C-alpha cells in the first residue's frame, strides 16, 4: 500500500473508486457545512475527481494532493483547464484559477501548503488506507491543518472477512477513535448501497454501508 501501488492502479486502470459524476453526498450535505464562499477546501488523494470542479464552481479555492501524475494530467486535460506548473516543498504544483493540485506524496505535506484550508473533503482517502496506516493518515492531517477546520468524511463499512480492500471497511467506532479527541463527530447519512454496487455484491458482500460524517473542531 505504498505510493507505487496507487501509481500502478492508475496505470492499470484499476480505478473503480473514481466516479464519473459529482458525489451526490457532497451536493446534498453542502448546505449543512456553513462554509464561506471564498474558503479553501483540501481534497486528499484527489485523483481526478469531478468533485473538485463542483467545489471550484462555487467560488471556493480547492487544493488537492495526488501521487499519480497520470491522474493529475488527465484531470487537467479532461476538464480543459489551462494551468501553470511550479515546484514547492518537493511537490509539483499545477494551478488553474482557483484549483491547485499538488503532485506528490500526501505524507510529505507540510503546514506551509495548507495555511488557508478551512475544510477537508475526504470521500476516498481514509478508506484507501489499511488499518495500520489510518492513524498515521489522521496524524498527518492534524499536523498540517490550521486550528479550526471542518471535515466532511465519507466511509464504507462491510464485513472485511469477505473482501480485501481497498476500499477498506472503516467502522463508526474507528472514526470516533481516530477523531473524537479533536473533533465533534456527527453522522449525517447512512445508506446500504450494496444493491447499487454490483461489483461489491459479486465479491460476496452481504451489506455495504456508506456513511457520511461531519467533523468540527472542538
Z-matrix of the N, CA and C atoms (Angstrom, degrees):
N
C 1 1.458
C 2 1.521 1 111.68
N 3 1.336 2 117.77 1 33.97
C 4 1.453 3 119.62 2 177.05
C 5 1.524 4 109.45 3 -88.62
N 6 1.311 5 115.81 4 -176.97
C 7 1.464 6 120.97 5 -173.98
C 8 1.526 7 111.36 6 -62.63
N 9 1.331 8 117.34 7 -33.12
C 10 1.467 9 120.38 8 179.70
C 11 1.531 10 111.61 9 -66.35
N 12 1.328 11 116.58 10 -29.57
C 13 1.470 12 120.57 11 177.09
C 14 1.527 13 110.27 12 -59.06
N 15 1.345 14 116.31 13 -46.68
C 16 1.468 15 119.65 14 -177.00
C 17 1.526 16 111.95 15 -73.78
N 18 1.314 17 116.65 16 -34.75
C 19 1.465 18 118.68 17 174.97
C 20 1.525 19 110.47 18 -60.29
N 21 1.333 20 115.98 19 -41.95
C 22 1.460 21 120.26 20 -179.83
C 23 1.515 22 111.28 21 -67.73
N 24 1.335 23 117.17 22 -36.54
C 25 1.468 24 119.60 23 177.29
C 26 1.523 25 110.76 24 -58.52
N 27 1.323 26 116.92 25 -41.19
C 28 1.465 27 119.66 26 178.21
C 29 1.524 28 111.11 27 -67.87
N 30 1.309 29 117.09 28 -41.14
C 31 1.463 30 120.15 29 179.46
C 32 1.522 31 111.12 30 -63.89
N 33 1.336 32 116.64 31 -37.67
C 34 1.461 33 121.45 32 -178.11
C 35 1.523 34 113.21 33 -87.08
N 36 1.335 35 116.25 34 0.82
C 37 1.466 36 122.02 35 -179.46
C 38 1.524 37 112.12 36 61.81
N 39 1.297 38 116.69 37 32.85
C 40 1.455 39 121.60 38 173.78
C 41 1.534 40 108.16 39 -94.73
N 42 1.322 41 114.37 40 69.28
C 43 1.464 42 120.52 41 -171.08
C 44 1.524 43 110.44 42 -125.84
N 45 1.336 44 115.32 43 51.13
C 46 1.456 45 119.24 44 178.43
C 47 1.511 46 113.07 45 -63.81
N 48 1.325 47 116.93 46 -16.70
C 49 1.467 48 121.42 47 177.95
C 50 1.523 49 112.41 48 -73.71
N 51 1.330 50 117.16 49 -17.89
C 52 1.460 51 119.97 50 -178.75
C 53 1.523 52 110.09 51 -78.43
N 54 1.327 53 116.25 52 129.95
C 55 1.459 54 121.91 53 177.28
C 56 1.519 55 109.81 54 -97.54
N 57 1.315 56 115.93 55 141.77
C 58 1.461 57 121.33 56 -179.97
C 59 1.521 58 112.02 57 -88.07
N 60 1.313 59 116.81 58 10.15
C 61 1.465 60 121.67 59 177.06
C 62 1.521 61 107.80 60 -149.21
N 63 1.313 62 116.07 61 171.83
C 64 1.464 63 120.51 62 178.55
C 65 1.532 64 109.17 63 -69.78
N 66 1.308 65 116.58 64 138.21
C 67 1.455 66 120.92 65 179.71
C 68 1.530 67 110.17 66 -61.58
N 69 1.338 68 118.51 67 120.79
C 70 1.468 69 119.79 68 -177.78
C 71 1.521 70 113.10 69 -62.11
N 72 1.342 71 118.37 70 -27.51
C 73 1.462 72 120.15 71 178.63
C 74 1.525 73 111.15 72 -64.35
N 75 1.322 74 116.12 73 -37.07
C 76 1.457 75 119.72 74 177.79
C 77 1.521 76 110.53 75 -62.17
N 78 1.324 77 116.23 76 -44.86
C 79 1.470 78 120.98 77 -179.97
C 80 1.530 79 110.56 78 -66.49
N 81 1.322 80 116.50 79 -46.81
C 82 1.462 81 120.53 80 -174.53
C 83 1.526 82 113.26 81 -68.85
N 84 1.322 83 116.44 82 -29.98
C 85 1.469 84 120.05 83 -176.63
C 86 1.526 85 113.32 84 -95.51
N 87 1.313 86 116.34 85 -6.22
C 88 1.463 87 118.83 86 -169.75
C 89 1.526 88 113.00 87 -58.58
N 90 1.310 89 117.41 88 -43.97
C 91 1.463 90 120.38 89 -176.27
C 92 1.528 91 112.58 90 -65.79
N 93 1.321 92 117.38 91 -14.74
C 94 1.465 93 120.76 92 179.35
C 95 1.526 94 112.14 93 -83.17
N 96 1.334 95 117.17 94 -8.84
C 97 1.459 96 120.46 95 -170.47
C 98 1.518 97 114.00 96 -91.21
N 99 1.320 98 117.92 97 -24.03
C 100 1.471 99 122.45 98 179.60
C 101 1.532 100 111.47 99 54.76
N 102 1.319 101 115.98 100 51.65
C 103 1.457 102 122.08 101 -179.93
C 104 1.517 103 109.62 102 -94.45
N 105 1.329 104 117.02 103 132.73
C 106 1.460 105 120.85 104 177.99
C 107 1.519 106 110.91 105 -62.42
N 108 1.330 107 115.47 106 148.34
C 109 1.462 108 120.44 107 -172.52
C 110 1.524 109 112.57 108 -62.25
N 111 1.328 110 118.18 109 -33.13
C 112 1.465 111 120.38 110 -177.78
C 113 1.526 112 112.40 111 -100.77
N 114 1.329 113 117.03 112 20.78
C 115 1.459 114 121.48 113 -179.29
C 116 1.525 115 111.04 114 -70.33
N 117 1.331 116 115.48 115 165.91
C 118 1.460 117 121.91 116 175.61
C 119 1.521 118 109.50 117 -109.16
N 120 1.327 119 115.42 118 126.37
C 121 1.463 120 122.75 119 -179.83
C 122 1.525 121 108.66 120 -107.21
N 123 1.315 122 116.10 121 132.02
C 124 1.459 123 121.86 122 177.22
C 125 1.519 124 109.74 123 -101.71
N 126 1.336 125 116.62 124 127.51
C 127 1.460 126 122.97 125 179.30
C 128 1.525 127 108.24 126 -117.15
N 129 1.342 128 118.24 127 97.75
C 130 1.468 129 120.04 128 179.74
C 131 1.524 130 111.23 129 -73.78
N 132 1.338 131 115.36 130 148.60
C 133 1.465 132 122.37 131 179.19
C 134 1.530 133 109.80 132 48.07
N 135 1.312 134 115.74 133 54.81
C 136 1.465 135 121.57 134 -165.67
C 137 1.518 136 114.45 135 -77.39
N 138 1.345 137 118.49 136 -19.32
C 139 1.458 138 118.87 137 -176.26
C 140 1.520 139 110.53 138 57.41
N 141 1.325 140 115.62 139 -133.42
C 142 1.469 141 120.02 140 175.04
C 143 1.529 142 109.24 141 -120.75
N 144 1.307 143 115.15 142 41.53
C 145 1.453 144 122.35 143 -173.59
C 146 1.524 145 112.71 144 -60.12
N 147 1.321 146 115.69 145 132.47
C 148 1.462 147 121.21 146 174.87
C 149 1.516 148 111.77 147 -72.28
N 150 1.318 149 117.43 148 -11.39
C 151 1.456 150 120.11 149 174.24
C 152 1.526 151 110.67 150 -60.74
N 153 1.326 152 117.11 151 -30.97
C 154 1.467 153 121.19 152 177.86
C 155 1.519 154 110.29 153 -62.09
N 156 1.326 155 116.32 154 -44.13
C 157 1.466 156 120.80 155 179.36
C 158 1.521 157 110.42 156 -63.14
N 159 1.321 158 117.07 157 -42.03
C 160 1.463 159 120.78 158 -179.42
C 161 1.520 160 110.82 159 -64.24
N 162 1.311 161 117.52 160 -45.41
C 163 1.460 162 121.20 161 178.61
C 164 1.525 163 111.22 162 -61.68
N 165 1.321 164 115.58 163 -43.39
C 166 1.466 165 119.58 164 179.70
C 167 1.526 166 111.59 165 -65.18
N 168 1.334 167 116.41 166 -31.77
C 169 1.473 168 119.99 167 -179.93
C 170 1.522 169 112.00 168 -66.52
N 171 1.334 170 117.23 169 -18.84
C 172 1.465 171 121.50 170 177.44
C 173 1.521 172 112.12 171 -82.86
N 174 1.319 173 116.32 172 -2.32
C 175 1.452 174 120.90 173 -177.49
C 176 1.511 175 113.44 174 92.29
N 177 1.333 176 116.83 175 4.87
C 178 1.457 177 121.34 176 179.20
C 179 1.526 178 110.64 177 -78.51
N 180 1.311 179 115.53 178 153.80
C 181 1.457 180 120.97 179 169.12
C 182 1.523 181 107.58 180 -88.63
N 183 1.310 182 117.31 181 132.68
C 184 1.460 183 121.45 182 -175.57
C 185 1.521 184 109.39 183 -122.94
N 186 1.330 185 115.78 184 126.48
C 187 1.462 186 122.95 185 174.35
C 188 1.518 187 108.41 186 -115.78
N 189 1.313 188 116.72 187 122.37
C 190 1.454 189 121.46 188 176.47
C 191 1.516 190 110.46 189 -118.41
N 192 1.328 191 116.55 190 151.89
C 193 1.460 192 120.64 191 172.89
C 194 1.520 193 107.99 192 -123.05
N 195 1.325 194 116.09 193 137.36
C 196 1.464 195 121.30 194 -175.77
C 197 1.526 196 108.83 195 -151.11
N 198 1.345 197 116.22 196 133.69
C 199 1.461 198 120.49 197 -177.68
C 200 1.520 199 113.04 198 -81.98
N 201 1.332 200 117.45 199 -20.82
C 202 1.457 201 121.00 200 -175.33
C 203 1.534 202 110.60 201 -93.91
N 204 1.314 203 116.15 202 114.81
C 205 1.463 204 119.57 203 176.24
C 206 1.526 205 110.66 204 -64.15
N 207 1.332 206 116.57 205 -32.81
C 208 1.459 207 120.84 206 177.32
C 209 1.522 208 110.62 207 -58.96
N 210 1.330 209 117.45 208 -45.69
C 211 1.459 210 121.19 209 179.95
C 212 1.522 211 110.93 210 -63.16
N 213 1.326 212 116.65 211 -42.53
C 214 1.467 213 120.39 212 -179.73
C 215 1.521 214 110.57 213 -63.15
N 216 1.316 215 116.68 214 -46.50
C 217 1.467 216 120.17 215 -178.68
C 218 1.526 217 111.08 216 -64.43
N 219 1.330 218 117.15 217 -40.28
C 220 1.461 219 119.35 218 178.62
C 221 1.524 220 110.97 219 -65.88
N 222 1.310 221 116.94 220 -38.49
C 223 1.465 222 119.66 221 177.13
C 224 1.522 223 110.58 222 -59.46
N 225 1.305 224 117.07 223 -47.88
C 226 1.459 225 121.12 224 -178.45
C 227 1.525 226 111.48 225 -65.06
N 228 1.326 227 116.64 226 -43.75
C 229 1.464 228 120.55 227 -177.45
C 230 1.524 229 112.20 228 -71.05
N 231 1.324 230 116.95 229 -44.39
C 232 1.461 231 120.22 230 -176.20
C 233 1.523 232 112.58 231 -68.61
N 234 1.331 233 116.17 232 -24.85
C 235 1.461 234 119.79 233 178.24
C 236 1.527 235 112.25 234 -101.87
N 237 1.333 236 115.38 235 9.24
C 238 1.468 237 122.49 236 173.56
C 239 1.527 238 111.61 237 53.74
N 240 1.335 239 115.39 238 49.55
C 241 1.455 240 120.60 239 -176.74
C 242 1.526 241 110.87 240 -100.28
N 243 1.302 242 115.79 241 130.33
C 244 1.455 243 120.61 242 168.65
C 245 1.527 244 107.82 243 -81.32
N 246 1.322 245 117.02 244 143.31
C 247 1.458 246 118.52 245 -173.80
C 248 1.522 247 111.02 246 -149.08
N 249 1.323 248 113.94 247 161.44
C 250 1.458 249 122.61 248 170.82
C 251 1.520 250 108.26 249 -111.45
N 252 1.320 251 116.04 250 144.77
C 253 1.469 252 121.36 251 -177.45
C 254 1.516 253 109.56 252 -118.31
N 255 1.345 254 116.46 253 126.46
C 256 1.449 255 122.08 254 179.18
C 257 1.532 256 109.29 255 -137.31
N 258 1.320 257 116.32 256 -178.56
C 259 1.462 258 122.99 257 175.68
C 260 1.524 259 108.95 258 -121.58
N 261 1.336 260 116.05 259 141.55
C 262 1.461 261 120.43 260 178.45
C 263 1.527 262 108.88 261 -158.44
N 264 1.341 263 116.95 262 119.86
C 265 1.467 264 121.85 263 176.47
C 266 1.534 265 112.62 264 49.92
N 267 1.313 266 116.74 265 51.07
C 268 1.468 267 122.91 266 176.92
C 269 1.522 268 113.77 267 68.57
N 270 1.310 269 118.06 268 11.61
C 271 1.459 270 122.31 269 175.19
C 272 1.526 271 109.51 270 -111.32
N 273 1.331 272 115.62 271 144.77
C 274 1.458 273 120.31 272 165.52
C 275 1.516 274 106.56 273 -88.03
N 276 1.325 275 116.22 274 124.98
C 277 1.459 276 121.95 275 -172.81
C 278 1.526 277 109.15 276 -109.41
N 279 1.327 278 115.36 277 123.80
C 280 1.455 279 122.51 278 176.71
C 281 1.532 280 107.55 279 -109.33
N 282 1.327 281 116.56 280 119.59
C 283 1.461 282 121.29 281 -176.89
C 284 1.515 283 110.11 282 -118.74
N 285 1.340 284 115.25 283 127.50
C 286 1.463 285 121.69 284 177.74
C 287 1.523 286 107.59 285 -137.51
N 288 1.346 287 115.86 286 102.81
C 289 1.468 288 120.99 287 -176.25
C 290 1.529 289 109.41 288 53.48
N 291 1.335 290 117.86 289 -117.30
C 292 1.466 291 120.40 290 -175.78
C 293 1.534 292 113.07 291 -97.29
N 294 1.331 293 117.07 292 18.38
C 295 1.465 294 122.52 293 176.01
C 296 1.523 295 109.14 294 -113.12
N 297 1.331 296 115.52 295 130.63
C 298 1.465 297 121.12 296 176.58
C 299 1.523 298 108.35 297 -129.54
N 300 1.318 299 116.39 298 119.45
C 301 1.457 300 121.98 299 179.09
C 302 1.521 301 109.63 300 -109.72
N 303 1.324 302 116.01 301 128.38
C 304 1.452 303 122.65 302 178.95
C 305 1.520 304 108.49 303 -103.82
N 306 1.311 305 116.34 304 113.00
C 307 1.461 306 119.91 305 178.09
C 308 1.519 307 108.45 306 -90.48
N 309 1.338 308 115.38 307 113.78
C 310 1.452 309 120.51 308 -179.86
C 311 1.515 310 110.20 309 165.09
N 312 1.316 311 115.67 310 -165.19
C 313 1.452 312 123.47 311 -174.38
C 314 1.526 313 109.84 312 -90.05
N 315 1.312 314 116.89 313 122.48
C 316 1.466 315 121.87 314 177.18
C 317 1.523 316 111.57 315 -49.21
N 318 1.308 317 117.41 316 -41.23
C 319 1.464 318 121.34 317 -175.52
C 320 1.525 319 112.58 318 -73.74
N 321 1.328 320 117.45 319 -3.41
C 322 1.464 321 121.56 320 174.56
C 323 1.524 322 112.17 321 -98.99
N 324 1.324 323 117.63 322 1.79
C 325 1.465 324 120.40 323 -179.52
C 326 1.519 325 111.22 324 -63.60
N 327 1.322 326 115.02 325 148.58
C 328 1.465 327 122.01 326 177.26
C 329 1.522 328 108.29 327 -125.63
N 330 1.317 329 115.75 328 158.17
C 331 1.467 330 120.74 329 -174.65
C 332 1.523 331 112.63 330 -63.22
N 333 1.334 332 116.96 331 -26.37
C 334 1.463 333 119.53 332 -179.53
C 335 1.526 334 112.18 333 -61.11
N 336 1.321 335 117.03 334 -26.56
C 337 1.461 336 121.14 335 179.66
C 338 1.523 337 112.81 336 -84.95
N 339 1.328 338 117.53 337 -8.73
C 340 1.461 339 122.37 338 -172.76
C 341 1.529 340 112.91 339 -118.62
N 342 1.313 341 118.41 340 12.09
C 343 1.458 342 121.55 341 -169.83
C 344 1.528 343 113.77 342 -60.18
N 345 1.324 344 117.99 343 -30.62
C 346 1.460 345 120.58 344 -175.44
C 347 1.530 346 113.03 345 -94.99
N 348 1.317 347 117.91 346 -1.10
C 349 1.464 348 121.02 347 -174.21
C 350 1.527 349 110.75 348 -71.01
N 351 1.329 350 115.84 349 132.90
C 352 1.470 351 120.61 350 174.72
C 353 1.531 352 112.05 351 -124.03
N 354 1.344 353 116.97 352 -6.14
C 355 1.461 354 120.86 353 178.00
C 356 1.519 355 109.66 354 -146.82
N 357 1.321 356 115.72 355 144.86
C 358 1.469 357 122.93 356 172.83
C 359 1.523 358 107.88 357 -117.57
N 360 1.313 359 115.78 358 132.71
C 361 1.463 360 121.35 359 175.12
C 362 1.515 361 107.92 360 -115.50
N 363 1.331 362 115.76 361 109.84
C 364 1.462 363 122.55 362 -176.45
C 365 1.525 364 108.62 363 -117.32
N 366 1.331 365 115.77 364 99.43
C 367 1.460 366 119.66 365 176.37
C 368 1.519 367 112.34 366 -97.10
N 369 1.313 368 117.13 367 -35.38
C 370 1.471 369 119.63 368 -172.72
C 371 1.518 370 112.37 369 -139.53
N 372 1.328 371 117.17 370 25.98
C 373 1.460 372 120.47 371 -177.82
C 374 1.519 373 112.36 372 -97.20
N 375 1.325 374 116.41 373 -58.43
C 376 1.464 375 118.93 374 -179.23
C 377 1.521 376 110.78 375 -59.23
N 378 1.326 377 117.58 376 -40.47
C 379 1.469 378 120.69 377 -179.09
C 380 1.523 379 112.44 378 -73.10
N 381 1.330 380 117.57 379 -10.21
C 382 1.461 381 120.94 380 175.86
C 383 1.525 382 111.75 381 -83.81
N 384 1.339 383 116.48 382 -11.02
C 385 1.452 384 121.17 383 -175.49
C 386 1.531 385 111.18 384 -96.20
N 387 1.332 386 118.23 385 131.60
C 388 1.464 387 119.15 386 170.64
C 389 1.525 388 109.27 387 -65.11
N 390 1.314 389 115.86 388 164.05
C 391 1.464 390 120.27 389 -170.19
C 392 1.522 391 112.45 390 -57.74
N 393 1.327 392 118.35 391 -35.30
C 394 1.462 393 119.98 392 -176.68
C 395 1.523 394 112.91 393 -76.89
N 396 1.334 395 118.64 394 -5.48
C 397 1.465 396 121.94 395 177.84
C 398 1.524 397 112.98 396 -108.37
N 399 1.317 398 117.48 397 -12.38
C 400 1.464 399 118.97 398 -173.31
C 401 1.525 400 112.57 399 -67.49
N 402 1.325 401 117.55 400 -38.70
C 403 1.463 402 119.69 401 176.46
C 404 1.516 403 110.87 402 -63.61
N 405 1.332 404 116.35 403 -40.74
C 406 1.463 405 120.90 404 178.24
C 407 1.529 406 110.43 405 -63.05
N 408 1.331 407 115.96 406 -39.56
C 409 1.463 408 120.91 407 178.12
C 410 1.526 409 110.80 408 -60.56
N 411 1.325 410 117.10 409 -46.80
C 412 1.465 411 121.08 410 -179.04
C 413 1.526 412 110.47 411 -69.10
N 414 1.320 413 117.56 412 -38.44
C 415 1.466 414 120.08 413 176.74
C 416 1.524 415 111.29 414 -59.63
N 417 1.317 416 117.00 415 -38.77
C 418 1.466 417 120.06 416 178.02
C 419 1.525 418 110.51 417 -65.60
N 420 1.342 419 117.35 418 -42.35
C 421 1.459 420 119.71 419 174.73
C 422 1.523 421 110.99 420 -55.10
N 423 1.327 422 115.90 421 -48.49
C 424 1.458 423 120.29 422 -178.41
C 425 1.521 424 111.94 423 -63.04
N 426 1.313 425 116.18 424 -32.42
C 427 1.465 426 121.44 425 -178.42
C 428 1.517 427 112.17 426 -71.49
N 429 1.330 428 117.43 427 -38.85
C 430 1.468 429 119.79 428 -169.07
C 431 1.529 430 114.13 429 -99.65
N 432 1.344 431 117.56 430 -18.55
C 433 1.459 432 119.35 431 -172.66
C 434 1.521 433 111.93 432 -87.00
N 435 1.339 434 117.53 433 151.55
C 436 1.458 435 121.05 434 172.32
C 437 1.526 436 111.08 435 -62.24
N 438 1.329 437 115.33 436 171.58
C 439 1.455 438 120.77 437 -172.53
C 440 1.523 439 112.92 438 -64.38
N 441 1.322 440 117.87 439 -45.07
C 442 1.459 441 121.55 440 -174.12
C 443 1.529 442 109.92 441 -104.94
N 444 1.306 443 116.68 442 101.27
C 445 1.460 444 122.17 443 -177.48
C 446 1.528 445 109.19 444 -135.58
N 447 1.329 446 115.19 445 141.70
C 448 1.460 447 122.40 446 172.74
C 449 1.529 448 108.66 447 -104.68
N 450 1.332 449 116.61 448 140.69
C 451 1.466 450 120.70 449 179.78
C 452 1.522 451 109.16 450 -122.71
N 453 1.330 452 116.18 451 129.44
C 454 1.460 453 121.91 452 168.37
C 455 1.520 454 106.25 453 -103.29
N 456 1.325 455 115.79 454 115.36
C 457 1.464 456 122.21 455 -171.97
C 458 1.524 457 110.53 456 -118.89
N 459 1.326 458 116.38 457 129.35
C 460 1.461 459 122.68 458 176.63
C 461 1.530 460 107.93 459 -113.45
N 462 1.340 461 116.68 460 127.61
C 463 1.458 462 120.81 461 -179.75
C 464 1.524 463 110.74 462 -126.82
N 465 1.313 464 115.04 463 167.21
C 466 1.458 465 122.99 464 172.83
C 467 1.523 466 108.83 465 -122.22
N 468 1.331 467 115.62 466 145.45
C 469 1.466 468 121.08 467 173.75
C 470 1.524 469 108.56 468 -130.69
N 471 1.327 470 115.54 469 132.58
C 472 1.456 471 121.73 470 175.55
C 473 1.526 472 107.29 471 -158.93
N 474 1.292 473 116.28 472 174.29
C 475 1.467 474 121.07 473 178.52
C 476 1.526 475 108.61 474 -76.20
N 477 1.335 476 115.67 475 104.16
C 478 1.458 477 120.63 476 -175.14
C 479 1.531 478 112.11 477 -63.96
N 480 1.328 479 118.05 478 -17.69
C 481 1.461 480 121.05 479 177.37
C 482 1.531 481 111.98 480 -71.42
N 483 1.332 482 116.55 481 -21.31
C 484 1.456 483 120.76 482 -176.55
C 485 1.530 484 113.24 483 -92.14
N 486 1.324 485 116.66 484 -15.76
C 487 1.463 486 119.64 485 -177.60
C 488 1.514 487 109.55 486 -155.90
N 489 1.302 488 115.77 487 137.98
C 490 1.459 489 120.26 488 173.28
C 491 1.514 490 109.87 489 -86.91
N 492 1.301 491 117.19 490 145.42
C 493 1.456 492 121.15 491 174.36
C 494 1.516 493 110.61 492 -85.05
N 495 1.318 494 117.45 493 -178.72
C 496 1.455 495 125.70 494 3.20
C 497 1.525 496 112.09 495 -83.54
N 498 1.348 497 117.50 496 159.00
C 499 1.460 498 126.38 497 -3.31
C 500 1.522 499 110.74 498 -71.88
N 501 1.334 500 115.35 499 148.56
C 502 1.446 501 121.11 500 -178.37
C 503 1.529 502 110.64 501 -95.08
N 504 1.315 503 114.54 502 156.61
C 505 1.453 504 120.84 503 175.34
C 506 1.526 505 108.99 504 -79.67
N 507 1.332 506 116.18 505 128.14
C 508 1.462 507 122.14 506 177.40
C 509 1.524 508 107.46 507 -125.07
N 510 1.313 509 116.90 508 110.96
C 511 1.464 510 121.23 509 -174.49
C 512 1.527 511 111.26 510 -76.50
N 513 1.321 512 114.95 511 163.17
C 514 1.453 513 120.25 512 176.57
C 515 1.529 514 110.50 513 -62.42
N 516 1.321 515 117.27 514 -37.48
C 517 1.465 516 120.16 515 177.78
C 518 1.524 517 111.49 516 -61.07
N 519 1.332 518 115.90 517 -37.96
C 520 1.463 519 118.53 518 179.06
C 521 1.519 520 111.05 519 -70.73
N 522 1.318 521 117.07 520 -39.19
C 523 1.468 522 120.17 521 175.98
C 524 1.530 523 109.72 522 -56.63
N 525 1.325 524 115.81 523 -46.22
C 526 1.459 525 120.05 524 179.20
C 527 1.527 526 110.51 525 -61.86
N 528 1.319 527 117.15 526 -44.85
C 529 1.451 528 120.93 527 -178.73
C 530 1.524 529 111.72 528 -61.76
N 531 1.336 530 116.71 529 -38.64
C 532 1.458 531 121.01 530 -176.88
C 533 1.526 532 113.04 531 -75.27
N 534 1.338 533 117.15 532 -32.88
C 535 1.458 534 119.47 533 -167.99
C 536 1.519 535 116.11 534 -117.68
N 537 1.325 536 119.31 535 -20.21
C 538 1.458 537 119.01 536 -165.97
C 539 1.530 538 114.37 537 -68.85
N 540 1.324 539 118.67 538 -18.09
C 541 1.464 540 119.45 539 176.89
C 542 1.532 541 111.74 540 -64.53
N 543 1.317 542 116.77 541 -34.05
C 544 1.461 543 121.22 542 -176.56
C 545 1.521 544 113.79 543 -109.16
N 546 1.343 545 116.83 544 -22.35
C 547 1.454 546 120.08 545 -170.40
C 548 1.525 547 112.08 546 -125.19
N 549 1.316 548 115.03 547 147.71
C 550 1.449 549 120.54 548 164.09
C 551 1.522 550 106.97 549 -82.93
N 552 1.320 551 117.02 550 126.87
C 553 1.459 552 122.08 551 -173.28
C 554 1.524 553 109.52 552 -109.84
N 555 1.338 554 115.71 553 124.40
C 556 1.460 555 121.44 554 178.95
C 557 1.518 556 109.42 555 -128.33
N 558 1.330 557 116.66 556 127.67
C 559 1.459 558 120.31 557 176.08
C 560 1.520 559 109.24 558 -82.43
N 561 1.344 560 115.61 559 125.50
C 562 1.462 561 121.00 560 -178.64
C 563 1.516 562 112.68 561 -96.77
N 564 1.335 563 117.17 562 -38.64
C 565 1.462 564 121.48 563 -175.13
C 566 1.521 565 110.33 564 -141.50
N 567 1.321 566 114.64 565 151.54
C 568 1.466 567 121.20 566 177.80
C 569 1.518 568 107.13 567 -150.75
N 570 1.345 569 116.53 568 114.67
C 571 1.461 570 121.66 569 -179.38
C 572 1.520 571 110.50 570 -134.29
N 573 1.343 572 116.23 571 144.34
C 574 1.456 573 121.18 572 168.56
C 575 1.524 574 106.72 573 -92.15
N 576 1.342 575 116.78 574 109.09
C 577 1.459 576 120.96 575 -172.71
C 578 1.527 577 112.31 576 -104.08
N 579 1.316 578 117.85 577 16.07
C 580 1.459 579 120.31 578 -174.31
C 581 1.526 580 112.00 579 -60.58
N 582 1.326 581 118.10 580 -43.74
C 583 1.472 582 120.48 581 -177.82
C 584 1.518 583 111.96 582 -63.81
N 585 1.335 584 116.48 583 -25.59
C 586 1.467 585 120.62 584 178.69
C 587 1.527 586 112.01 585 -92.92
N 588 1.328 587 116.74 586 6.70
C 589 1.464 588 121.22 587 -176.38
C 590 1.522 589 110.21 588 -130.44
N 591 1.335 590 117.74 589 70.65
C 592 1.468 591 120.67 590 -173.04
C 593 1.520 592 114.18 591 -58.89
N 594 1.324 593 118.96 592 -32.56
C 595 1.474 594 119.41 593 -178.79
C 596 1.517 595 111.36 594 -66.21
N 597 1.329 596 117.22 595 -30.18
C 598 1.462 597 120.20 596 176.12
C 599 1.522 598 110.72 597 -78.93
N 600 1.331 599 116.30 598 -36.26
C 601 1.461 600 119.94 599 178.01
C 602 1.523 601 110.48 600 -63.18
N 603 1.328 602 116.19 601 -38.24
C 604 1.453 603 120.96 602 179.29
C 605 1.522 604 112.63 603 -66.04
N 606 1.314 605 116.32 604 -20.60
C 607 1.462 606 120.56 605 179.97
C 608 1.526 607 112.02 606 -89.32
N 609 1.335 608 116.20 607 6.41
C 610 1.449 609 120.37 608 170.58
C 611 1.511 610 116.62 609 98.21
N 612 1.327 611 118.02 610 6.09
C 613 1.461 612 119.57 611 -179.93
C 614 1.525 613 110.38 612 -70.94
N 615 1.326 614 115.93 613 146.08
C 616 1.457 615 120.06 614 175.66
C 617 1.528 616 112.22 615 -107.57
N 618 1.331 617 116.37 616 -6.30
C 619 1.467 618 121.32 617 170.13
C 620 1.527 619 108.08 618 -158.84
N 621 1.311 620 115.45 619 154.60
C 622 1.460 621 122.16 620 176.64
C 623 1.522 622 107.14 621 -147.10
N 624 1.321 623 115.22 622 100.43
C 625 1.454 624 120.33 623 -177.29
C 626 1.527 625 110.10 624 -92.35
N 627 1.308 626 115.63 625 130.22
C 628 1.456 627 121.06 626 172.14
C 629 1.523 628 107.35 627 -108.85
N 630 1.326 629 115.56 628 127.09
C 631 1.458 630 120.47 629 -178.07
C 632 1.527 631 109.83 630 -125.85
N 633 1.313 632 114.79 631 145.17
C 634 1.464 633 121.38 632 178.04
C 635 1.518 634 107.66 633 -120.96
N 636 1.334 635 114.68 634 130.32
C 637 1.465 636 121.18 635 -178.89
C 638 1.520 637 110.33 636 -120.19
N 639 1.310 638 114.58 637 145.38
C 640 1.460 639 121.50 638 169.95
C 641 1.528 640 107.92 639 -108.41
N 642 1.328 641 116.32 640 122.79
C 643 1.459 642 121.94 641 -178.65
C 644 1.519 643 108.62 642 -115.62
N 645 1.312 644 116.97 643 123.28
C 646 1.462 645 121.73 644 178.27
C 647 1.514 646 109.21 645 -124.19
N 648 1.337 647 116.12 646 138.04
C 649 1.457 648 120.46 647 -178.18
C 650 1.523 649 110.69 648 -61.51
N 651 1.304 650 115.12 649 139.62
C 652 1.466 651 120.64 650 178.48
C 653 1.522 652 109.76 651 -71.85
